[in-house]
Amino acid sequence: MSEKSLPFEKEAGKSKSGLKRLSVLVKPEKADAVITAIRGLHLEATIYDVKSAGKEKEKVTSGRGMGTVELAYVLRKVIVTIVDANRIDDVSAAVRGAMGGSKGVLIVLPVDDMVEI
């Protein structure tokens, strides 16, 4: 063990399990298509409602067209699933196909350990 590492830290890229956490950040109207694609691969997913503060801005008209307000955030959905590392390419291809050319963010992270309770 080197002086700079802590006893509980694992080596980078080394995990006990061969699992990956796949997170997809999409527009709300694309969430159903992505969930259908994930379920089509016999996987389960968790959906989070999030507010994204990025380059895109959403404008909301209030009243009788009297005023337009630019929101500081945009509503998005985050869809998360856990997959075997050897299925990442299949799942990401299915998600890309379900999005139909729409923009989104696909994040893949290693899962060090998973325990069902």
C-alpha positions in Angstrom: 0.0 0.0 0.0 1.4 3.4 -0.9 1.5 6.4 1.5 -1.1 8.3 -0.6 -3.8 5.6 -0.6 -6.2 4.9 2.2 -6.9 1.4 3.4 -10.5 1.3 2.1 -9.7 2.6 -1.4 -9.7 0.2 -4.3 -7.4 0.3 -7.3 -8.8 2.4 -10.1 -10.9 0.4 -12.5 -10.8 -2.7 -10.2 -14.2 -3.8 -8.8 -15.2 -7.1 -7.2 -18.3 -7.3 -9.3 -18.6 -7.2 -13.1 -21.5 -4.7 -12.8 -21.9 -1.2 -14.2 -24.3 1.6 -13.3 -25.8 3.1 -16.4 -27.5 6.5 -16.0 -29.3 8.3 -18.8 -30.3 12.0 -18.6 -33.1 12.7 -21.1 -35.9 15.1 -21.8 -39.2 14.0 -20.1 -40.9 13.2 -23.4 -38.2 10.6 -24.3 -38.4 8.8 -20.9 -41.1 6.4 -21.9 -39.2 5.2 -25.0 -36.0 4.7 -23.0 -37.8 2.8 -20.3 -39.5 0.6 -22.9 -36.1 -0.1 -24.5 -34.6 -1.0 -21.1 -37.5 -3.3 -20.2 -37.2 -4.9 -23.7 -33.7 -6.1 -22.5 -35.3 -7.6 -19.3 -33.8 -5.0 -17.1 -35.3 -2.9 -14.3 -34.7 0.8 -13.9 -35.2 3.7 -11.4 -36.4 7.1 -12.6 -35.5 10.4 -11.0 -37.0 13.8 -11.8 -34.3 16.4 -11.8 -33.7 20.0 -12.7 -30.8 20.7 -15.0 -29.1 24.0 -14.9 -27.1 24.1 -18.2 -27.0 25.9 -21.5 -30.6 25.3 -22.4 -33.3 27.6 -21.0 -37.0 27.1 -20.8 -39.4 29.9 -21.3 -42.8 30.0 -19.6 -45.6 32.3 -20.6 -47.9 33.5 -17.8 -51.2 35.2 -17.8 -52.8 36.1 -21.1 -49.6 36.3 -23.0 -48.6 39.4 -21.0 -45.2 38.1 -19.9 -42.6 35.5 -20.5 -40.3 34.2 -17.8 -37.0 32.4 -18.4 -36.5 29.6 -15.9 -33.1 29.1 -14.3 -33.5 25.3 -14.9 -34.9 22.7 -17.3 -36.8 19.7 -16.2 -35.2 16.3 -17.1 -35.4 12.6 -16.2 -32.6 10.5 -15.0 -33.1 6.7 -15.7 -30.7 4.4 -13.8 -30.1 0.7 -14.2 -27.4 -1.8 -13.2 -26.1 -4.1 -15.9 -23.3 -6.7 -16.5 -20.2 -5.1 -17.9 -20.4 -7.2 -21.0 -23.9 -5.9 -21.8 -23.1 -2.2 -21.8 -22.8 -1.9 -25.6 -26.2 -3.6 -26.2 -27.9 -1.5 -23.6 -26.4 1.8 -24.8 -27.3 1.0 -28.4 -30.9 0.3 -27.4 -31.1 3.5 -25.4 -29.6 5.5 -28.3 -32.2 3.9 -30.7 -35.0 4.7 -28.3 -34.0 8.4 -28.1 -34.4 8.8 -31.9 -31.7 11.3 -32.4 -32.6 13.4 -29.5 -29.8 14.7 -27.3 -29.1 13.1 -23.9 -26.3 12.1 -21.6 -25.3 8.5 -21.0 -23.0 7.9 -17.9 -21.4 4.5 -17.1 -19.8 4.0 -13.7 -18.4 0.9 -12.1 -20.3 -0.8 -9.3 -17.8 -1.9 -6.6 -20.3 -4.0 -4.7 -24.0 -4.7 -4.6 -25.9 -6.3 -1.7 -29.6 -7.0 -1.8 -31.3 -6.3 1.6 
